[in-house]
């Protein structure tokens, strides 16, 4: 059955009309869906309508299979989503507000060697409603003011559903464009397409090396060259005015040398961007883990080379909720 969390207001009104109801019933239904209320408890809808909805649709809510709380206050969820299967999302507390890291796919096809999400490949795309269900589940910890599409999956590989989800965040959940970030491995055509959507969200590019041969070794599914990705990033900045964030997972002895800094400086020349240096949390035996000290030293070297950079704070690593640690799980604890 189709889940209602994926549907916009126009489609909900059409459904109400098909069921012989007035348009305002769609607004009532939508208000309940925003609260995560099951059909049976939507008390201002006629009982007959609630029964019809139950017979033909599902709300689309996720079921919490597991919650893990980190020593730093981060909460990782294992959720069974309405379409079947399990995904993880992460609730993070910051001084500037609560952030939810959302998964956009069940698994991932990119196969980056430093990331757990692609270890078992891509199972399927998530619907816009299944992404929203992560928000509804995690807000039990408090209001969510920021959403980052940085969980399992490549968001631009699930383009239509992701754009629909972003529009719902803005229109239904009141989360503004400056509080939404999307991280991509560098799907250049989709980056350019996204620049024309009028969304103006923050675009983060997972680069990790500005040397094509190196990048291909750690990101085997990378289709586009660094120069193609940077041109797409320039297009995005030109059309949206939003500074690009370059994500750089630091791997000791691999992408932290002087040649790597020189290549990065050349790659970002002419691009309004900032580098987020990410200490490698876990590489599953394929790359050596790096620490905050390594990341700070590398960031200082970038600054000395005239490149703006900071070290991303790592939260939730003790519950495998930090960057690169989310996995495709099938109810496993």
DRENDO-1510 file (C-alpha; in Angstrom, 1 decimal, always signed):
<recs>
REC; n; res; u; v; w
REC; 1; UNK; +0.0; +0.0; +0.0 .
REC; 2; UNK; +1.1; +3.5; -0.7 .
REC; 3; UNK; +2.5; +5.5; +2.3 .
REC; 4; UNK; +1.0; +9.0; +2.8 .
REC; 5; UNK; +4.2; +10.7; +4.2 .
REC; 6; UNK; +5.5; +10.8; +0.6 .
REC; 7; UNK; +2.6; +12.7; -0.8 .
REC; 8; UNK; +2.4; +16.5; -1.1 .
REC; 9; UNK; -0.7; +18.6; -0.2 .
REC; 10; UNK; -2.0; +18.6; -3.7 .
REC; 11; UNK; -2.0; +14.8; -3.9 .
REC; 12; UNK; -3.6; +14.4; -0.5 .
REC; 13; UNK; -6.5; +16.7; -1.6 .
REC; 14; UNK; -6.9; +14.5; -4.7 .
REC; 15; UNK; -7.1; +11.4; -2.5 .
REC; 16; UNK; -9.7; +13.1; -0.3 .
REC; 17; UNK; -11.8; +14.1; -3.4 .
REC; 18; UNK; -11.6; +10.5; -4.6 .
REC; 19; UNK; -12.9; +9.4; -1.3 .
REC; 20; UNK; -15.8; +11.9; -1.4 .
REC; 21; UNK; -14.3; +14.2; +1.2 .
REC; 22; UNK; -14.0; +18.0; +1.3 .
REC; 23; UNK; -10.5; +19.5; +0.6 .
REC; 24; UNK; -10.1; +20.6; +4.3 .
REC; 25; UNK; -10.0; +16.9; +5.3 .
REC; 26; UNK; -6.6; +16.8; +3.6 .
REC; 27; UNK; -5.4; +19.6; +5.8 .
REC; 28; UNK; -6.7; +17.7; +8.9 .
REC; 29; UNK; -5.0; +14.5; +7.7 .
REC; 30; UNK; -1.7; +16.3; +7.0 .
REC; 31; UNK; -1.7; +17.8; +10.5 .
REC; 32; UNK; -2.0; +14.4; +12.1 .
REC; 33; UNK; +0.7; +13.0; +9.8 .
REC; 34; UNK; +3.1; +15.7; +11.0 .
REC; 35; UNK; +2.5; +14.6; +14.6 .
REC; 36; UNK; +3.1; +10.9; +13.8 .
REC; 37; UNK; -0.5; +9.9; +14.8 .
REC; 38; UNK; -2.0; +6.6; +13.5 .
REC; 39; UNK; -5.2; +6.6; +11.5 .
REC; 40; UNK; -7.2; +5.3; +14.5 .
REC; 41; UNK; -6.3; +8.3; +16.6 .
REC; 42; UNK; -7.1; +11.0; +14.0 .
REC; 43; UNK; -10.2; +11.9; +16.0 .
REC; 44; UNK; -11.5; +14.8; +13.9 .
REC; 45; UNK; -11.8; +12.6; +10.8 .
REC; 46; UNK; -14.9; +10.5; +10.4 .
REC; 47; UNK; -14.5; +6.8; +11.4 .
REC; 48; UNK; -15.6; +5.7; +7.9 .
REC; 49; UNK; -12.8; +7.8; +6.4 .
REC; 50; UNK; -10.3; +6.4; +8.8 .
REC; 51; UNK; -11.3; +2.9; +7.8 .
REC; 52; UNK; -10.9; +3.7; +4.1 .
REC; 53; UNK; -7.5; +5.2; +4.7 .
REC; 54; UNK; -6.4; +2.1; +6.6 .
REC; 55; UNK; -7.7; -0.2; +3.9 .
REC; 56; UNK; -5.9; +1.6; +1.1 .
REC; 57; UNK; -2.9; +3.4; +2.6 .
REC; 58; UNK; -0.3; +3.3; +5.3 .
REC; 59; UNK; +0.8; +6.4; +7.2 .
REC; 60; UNK; +4.5; +5.7; +6.4 .
REC; 61; UNK; +5.9; +5.8; +9.9 .
REC; 62; UNK; +9.0; +3.9; +10.8 .
REC; 63; UNK; +9.2; +1.5; +13.7 .
REC; 64; UNK; +12.1; +2.0; +16.1 .
REC; 65; UNK; +14.0; -1.3; +16.4 .
REC; 66; UNK; +16.9; +0.1; +18.4 .
REC; 67; UNK; +18.2; +3.3; +20.1 .
REC; 68; UNK; +21.8; +3.7; +21.0 .
REC; 69; UNK; +23.0; +6.7; +23.0 .
REC; 70; UNK; +26.5; +8.0; +22.9 .
REC; 71; UNK; +28.5; +9.4; +25.8 .
REC; 72; UNK; +28.4; +12.8; +24.0 .
REC; 73; UNK; +24.5; +12.7; +23.8 .
REC; 74; UNK; +24.3; +11.5; +20.2 .
REC; 75; UNK; +21.5; +9.1; +19.5 .
REC; 76; UNK; +21.6; +6.5; +16.7 .
REC; 77; UNK; +18.4; +4.8; +15.5 .
REC; 78; UNK; +17.9; +1.6; +13.8 .
REC; 79; UNK; +14.5; +1.9; +12.1 .
REC; 80; UNK; +12.3; -0.5; +10.2 .
REC; 81; UNK; +10.8; +1.6; +7.4 .
REC; 82; UNK; +7.4; +1.3; +5.9 .
REC; 83; UNK; +8.5; -0.2; +2.6 .
REC; 84; UNK; +10.4; -3.0; +4.4 .
REC; 85; UNK; +14.0; -3.2; +5.6 .
REC; 86; UNK; +16.2; -1.2; +8.0 .
REC; 87; UNK; +18.0; +2.1; +8.0 .
REC; 88; UNK; +20.0; +4.1; +10.4 .
REC; 89; UNK; +19.8; +7.8; +11.2 .
REC; 90; UNK; +21.6; +9.9; +13.9 .
REC; 91; UNK; +20.4; +12.7; +16.2 .
REC; 92; UNK; +23.2; +15.1; +17.2 .
REC; 93; UNK; +23.2; +17.9; +19.7 .
REC; 94; UNK; +25.1; +21.1; +19.0 .
REC; 95; UNK; +25.1; +24.5; +20.6 .
REC; 96; UNK; +23.4; +26.0; +17.5 .
REC; 97; UNK; +20.6; +23.4; +17.6 .
REC; 98; UNK; +19.7; +19.8; +17.1 .
REC; 99; UNK; +20.7; +18.1; +13.8 .
REC; 100; UNK; +19.5; +15.0; +12.2 .
REC; 101; UNK; +21.7; +13.0; +9.9 .
REC; 102; UNK; +19.3; +11.3; +7.4 .
REC; 103; UNK; +19.9; +8.2; +5.3 .
REC; 104; UNK; +18.6; +8.5; +1.7 .
REC; 105; UNK; +19.2; +4.9; +0.5 .
REC; 106; UNK; +19.2; +1.5; +2.0 .
REC; 107; UNK; +22.9; +0.8; +1.6 .
REC; 108; UNK; +25.0; +2.5; -1.0 .
REC; 109; UNK; +26.4; +1.8; -4.4 .
REC; 110; UNK; +29.4; +4.0; -4.2 .
REC; 111; UNK; +31.7; +1.5; -2.4 .
REC; 112; UNK; +34.0; +4.1; -0.8 .
REC; 113; UNK; +36.7; +2.2; +1.1 .
REC; 114; UNK; +36.6; +4.4; +4.1 .
REC; 115; UNK; +32.8; +4.2; +4.6 .
REC; 116; UNK; +30.8; +1.4; +6.1 .
REC; 117; UNK; +27.5; +2.3; +4.2 .
REC; 118; UNK; +28.5; +0.6; +1.0 .
REC; 119; UNK; +30.1; -2.6; +2.3 .
REC; 120; UNK; +27.0; -4.6; +1.4 .
REC; 121; UNK; +26.0; -2.6; -1.7 .
REC; 122; UNK; +22.8; -0.8; -2.5 .
REC; 123; UNK; +19.5; -2.5; -1.6 .
REC; 124; UNK; +17.1; +0.2; -2.7 .
REC; 125; UNK; +16.2; +3.9; -2.7 .
REC; 126; UNK; +14.2; +5.3; +0.2 .
REC; 127; UNK; +11.0; +7.2; -0.5 .
REC; 128; UNK; +10.6; +10.8; +0.6 .
REC; 129; UNK; +8.2; +9.5; +3.2 .
REC; 130; UNK; +10.8; +7.0; +4.6 .
REC; 131; UNK; +13.2; +9.9; +4.9 .
REC; 132; UNK; +10.5; +12.0; +6.7 .
REC; 133; UNK; +9.8; +9.0; +9.0 .
REC; 134; UNK; +13.4; +9.3; +10.3 .
REC; 135; UNK; +12.7; +12.9; +11.3 .
REC; 136; UNK; +9.4; +11.9; +13.1 .
REC; 137; UNK; +11.2; +9.1; +15.0 .
REC; 138; UNK; +14.2; +11.2; +16.1 .
REC; 139; UNK; +12.4; +14.3; +17.3 .
REC; 140; UNK; +11.5; +12.6; +20.5 .
REC; 141; UNK; +14.9; +13.9; +21.7 .
REC; 142; UNK; +13.8; +17.5; +21.0 .
REC; 143; UNK; +13.1; +19.9; +18.1 .
REC; 144; UNK; +15.2; +19.3; +15.0 .
REC; 145; UNK; +16.4; +22.6; +13.5 .
REC; 146; UNK; +19.0; +21.2; +11.0 .
REC; 147; UNK; +19.0; +18.3; +8.6 .
REC; 148; UNK; +22.0; +16.9; +6.9 .
REC; 149; UNK; +21.6; +14.3; +4.1 .
REC; 150; UNK; +24.8; +12.5; +5.0 .
REC; 151; UNK; +23.6; +9.1; +6.3 .
REC; 152; UNK; +23.7; +5.9; +4.2 .
REC; 153; UNK; +23.4; +6.4; +0.5 .
REC; 154; UNK; +24.3; +8.8; -2.2 .
REC; 155; UNK; +21.5; +11.4; -2.2 .
REC; 156; UNK; +21.9; +12.5; -5.8 .
REC; 157; UNK; +21.6; +8.8; -6.9 .
REC; 158; UNK; +18.1; +9.0; -5.5 .
REC; 159; UNK; +17.4; +12.4; -7.0 .
REC; 160; UNK; +13.6; +12.7; -7.3 .
REC; 161; UNK; +12.8; +11.3; -3.9 .
REC; 162; UNK; +15.5; +13.5; -2.2 .
REC; 163; UNK; +14.3; +16.7; -3.9 .
REC; 164; UNK; +10.7; +15.9; -2.8 .
REC; 165; UNK; +12.0; +15.3; +0.7 .
REC; 166; UNK; +13.9; +18.6; +0.8 .
REC; 167; UNK; +10.8; +20.5; -0.3 .
REC; 168; UNK; +8.8; +18.8; +2.4 .
REC; 169; UNK; +11.3; +19.8; +5.0 .
REC; 170; UNK; +10.9; +23.4; +4.0 .
REC; 171; UNK; +7.1; +23.4; +3.4 .
REC; 172; UNK; +5.8; +21.1; +6.1 .
REC; 173; UNK; +8.5; +21.0; +8.8 .
REC; 174; UNK; +9.6; +24.7; +8.7 .
REC; 175; UNK; +13.3; +23.9; +8.2 .
REC; 176; UNK; +14.9; +26.6; +6.0 .
REC; 177; UNK; +17.3; +26.1; +3.2 .
REC; 178; UNK; +20.3; +27.4; +5.3 .
REC; 179; UNK; +19.6; +24.6; +7.7 .
REC; 180; UNK; +19.7; +21.8; +5.2 .
REC; 181; UNK; +22.9; +20.2; +3.8 .
REC; 182; UNK; +23.4; +17.5; +1.2 .
REC; 183; UNK; +26.6; +15.5; +0.8 .
REC; 184; UNK; +27.4; +14.0; -2.6 .
REC; 185; UNK; +30.4; +11.9; -3.9 .
REC; 186; UNK; +30.4; +14.2; -6.9 .
REC; 187; UNK; +27.7; +13.2; -9.4 .
REC; 188; UNK; +28.4; +16.3; -11.6 .
REC; 189; UNK; +25.3; +16.3; -13.8 .
REC; 190; UNK; +23.0; +15.9; -10.8 .
REC; 191; UNK; +24.9; +18.7; -9.0 .
REC; 192; UNK; +24.2; +21.0; -11.9 .
REC; 193; UNK; +20.6; +19.9; -12.0 .
REC; 194; UNK; +20.2; +20.6; -8.3 .
REC; 195; UNK; +21.5; +24.1; -8.9 .
REC; 196; UNK; +18.4; +24.8; -11.0 .
REC; 197; UNK; +15.9; +23.6; -8.4 .
REC; 198; UNK; +15.7; +26.9; -6.6 .
REC; 199; UNK; +16.4; +25.2; -3.2 .
REC; 200; UNK; +19.6; +26.9; -2.2 .
REC; 201; UNK; +20.6; +24.3; +0.3 .
REC; 202; UNK; +24.3; +23.8; +1.3 .
REC; 203; UNK; +26.1; +21.4; -1.1 .
REC; 204; UNK; +28.9; +19.4; +0.4 .
REC; 205; UNK; +31.2; +17.5; -1.9 .
REC; 206; UNK; +33.0; +14.4; -0.7 .
REC; 207; UNK; +36.3; +14.8; -2.4 .
REC; 208; UNK; +38.9; +13.2; -0.1 .
REC; 209; UNK; +41.6; +13.5; -2.8 .
REC; 210; UNK; +42.1; +16.1; -5.5 .
REC; 211; UNK; +44.3; +13.6; -7.4 .
REC; 212; UNK; +42.1; +11.6; -9.8 .
REC; 213; UNK; +44.2; +8.4; -9.6 .
REC; 214; UNK; +44.2; +8.4; -5.8 .
REC; 215; UNK; +40.5; +9.3; -5.6 .
REC; 216; UNK; +39.6; +6.4; -7.9 .
REC; 217; UNK; +41.4; +4.0; -5.5 .
REC; 218; UNK; +39.3; +5.0; -2.5 .
REC; 219; UNK; +36.1; +5.8; -4.4 .
REC; 220; UNK; +35.9; +3.1; -7.0 .
REC; 221; UNK; +32.5; +4.1; -8.3 .
REC; 222; UNK; +33.6; +7.7; -8.9 .
REC; 223; UNK; +32.4; +8.5; -12.4 .
REC; 224; UNK; +33.7; +12.1; -12.8 .
REC; 225; UNK; +37.1; +13.7; -12.7 .
REC; 226; UNK; +38.0; +16.2; -10.0 .
REC; 227; UNK; +37.9; +19.0; -12.6 .
REC; 228; UNK; +34.4; +18.0; -13.7 .
REC; 229; UNK; +33.2; +18.0; -10.1 .
REC; 230; UNK; +34.7; +21.4; -9.4 .
REC; 231; UNK; +33.1; +22.9; -12.5 .
REC; 232; UNK; +29.7; +21.5; -11.3 .
REC; 233; UNK; +30.4; +23.0; -7.9 .
REC; 234; UNK; +31.2; +26.4; -9.5 .
REC; 235; UNK; +27.9; +26.2; -11.4 .
REC; 236; UNK; +26.1; +25.5; -8.1 .
REC; 237; UNK; +27.7; +28.4; -6.4 .
REC; 238; UNK; +27.0; +30.8; -9.3 .
REC; 239; UNK; +23.3; +29.9; -9.4 .
REC; 240; UNK; +22.6; +29.7; -5.6 .
REC; 241; UNK; +25.2; +31.9; -4.0 .
REC; 242; UNK; +25.9; +29.2; -1.4 .
REC; 243; UNK; +29.4; +28.5; -0.5 .
REC; 244; UNK; +30.5; +24.9; -1.3 .
REC; 245; UNK; +31.8; +22.6; +1.5 .
REC; 246; UNK; +34.5; +20.2; +0.5 .
REC; 247; UNK; +34.7; +17.1; +2.7 .
REC; 248; UNK; +38.1; +15.6; +3.1 .
REC; 249; UNK; +38.5; +12.4; +5.1 .
REC; 250; UNK; +42.1; +12.3; +6.2 .
REC; 251; UNK; +44.0; +9.1; +5.7 .
REC; 252; UNK; +47.5; +9.0; +7.1 .
REC; 253; UNK; +50.2; +8.4; +4.5 .
REC; 254; UNK; +47.7; +8.5; +1.6 .
REC; 255; UNK; +46.1; +11.9; +1.1 .
REC; 256; UNK; +47.9; +14.1; +3.7 .
REC; 257; UNK; +51.2; +15.0; +1.9 .
REC; 258; UNK; +52.5; +18.2; +0.3 .
REC; 259; UNK; +51.5; +16.9; -3.2 .
REC; 260; UNK; +47.9; +16.4; -1.9 .
REC; 261; UNK; +47.8; +19.9; -0.6 .
REC; 262; UNK; +49.1; +21.4; -3.8 .
REC; 263; UNK; +46.5; +19.4; -5.8 .
REC; 264; UNK; +43.7; +20.5; -3.6 .
REC; 265; UNK; +44.8; +24.1; -3.8 .
REC; 266; UNK; +44.7; +23.9; -7.6 .
REC; 267; UNK; +41.4; +22.1; -7.7 .
REC; 268; UNK; +39.5; +24.7; -5.6 .
REC; 269; UNK; +41.1; +27.7; -7.2 .
REC; 270; UNK; +38.3; +30.1; -8.2 .
REC; 271; UNK; +35.7; +28.2; -6.1 .
REC; 272; UNK; +34.1; +29.8; -3.1 .
REC; 273; UNK; +34.5; +26.9; -0.7 .
REC; 274; UNK; +35.6; +25.7; +2.7 .
REC; 275; UNK; +37.3; +22.5; +3.5 .
REC; 276; UNK; +36.0; +20.2; +6.3 .
REC; 277; UNK; +38.8; +17.9; +7.4 .
REC; 278; UNK; +37.4; +14.7; +8.8 .
REC; 279; UNK; +39.4; +12.4; +11.1 .
REC; 280; UNK; +38.9; +8.9; +9.6 .
REC; 281; UNK; +36.7; +7.1; +12.2 .
REC; 282; UNK; +37.1; +3.6; +10.9 .
REC; 283; UNK; +38.4; +2.1; +7.6 .
REC; 284; UNK; +37.7; -1.6; +8.3 .
REC; 285; UNK; +41.3; -2.7; +7.8 .
REC; 286; UNK; +41.7; -0.8; +4.5 .
REC; 287; UNK; +43.0; +2.6; +5.7 .
REC; 288; UNK; +44.6; +3.6; +8.9 .
REC; 289; UNK; +42.4; +5.5; +11.4 .
REC; 290; UNK; +43.5; +9.1; +12.0 .
REC; 291; UNK; +42.9; +11.2; +15.1 .
REC; 292; UNK; +41.9; +14.8; +15.8 .
REC; 293; UNK; +45.6; +15.8; +16.2 .
REC; 294; UNK; +46.3; +14.6; +12.6 .
REC; 295; UNK; +43.3; +16.5; +11.3 .
REC; 296; UNK; +44.3; +19.7; +13.1 .
REC; 297; UNK; +47.8; +19.6; +11.7 .
REC; 298; UNK; +46.5; +19.0; +8.2 .
REC; 299; UNK; +44.0; +21.9; +8.5 .
REC; 300; UNK; +46.8; +24.2; +9.6 .
REC; 301; UNK; +48.8; +23.2; +6.6 .
REC; 302; UNK; +45.9; +24.0; +4.4 .
REC; 303; UNK; +45.5; +27.4; +6.0 .
REC; 304; UNK; +49.2; +28.1; +5.5 .
REC; 305; UNK; +48.6; +27.3; +1.8 .
REC; 306; UNK; +45.8; +29.8; +1.7 .
REC; 307; UNK; +42.9; +27.3; +1.8 .
REC; 308; UNK; +40.1; +27.9; +4.4 .
REC; 309; UNK; +39.8; +24.8; +6.5 .
REC; 310; UNK; +38.4; +23.5; +9.8 .
REC; 311; UNK; +38.3; +20.1; +11.5 .
REC; 312; UNK; +34.8; +18.6; +11.7 .
REC; 313; UNK; +33.9; +17.6; +15.2 .
REC; 314; UNK; +33.3; +13.9; +15.4 .
REC; 315; UNK; +30.2; +12.8; +17.5 .
REC; 316; UNK; +28.8; +9.3; +18.2 .
REC; 317; UNK; +31.9; +7.3; +17.3 .
REC; 318; UNK; +31.4; +5.0; +20.4 .
REC; 319; UNK; +28.0; +3.9; +19.0 .
REC; 320; UNK; +29.2; +3.8; +15.3 .
REC; 321; UNK; +27.2; +6.9; +14.6 .
REC; 322; UNK; +30.0; +9.1; +13.3 .
REC; 323; UNK; +30.8; +10.0; +9.7 .
REC; 324; UNK; +31.3; +6.9; +7.6 .
REC; 325; UNK; +30.1; +4.4; +10.2 .
REC; 326; UNK; +26.4; +3.9; +9.3 .
REC; 327; UNK; +25.6; +0.5; +7.8 .
REC; 328; UNK; +22.9; -1.4; +6.1 .
REC; 329; UNK; +21.5; -3.6; +8.8 .
REC; 330; UNK; +18.7; -6.2; +8.7 .
REC; 331; UNK; +17.4; -6.0; +12.3 .
REC; 332; UNK; +20.8; -6.9; +13.7 .
REC; 333; UNK; +21.7; -5.5; +17.1 .
</recs>
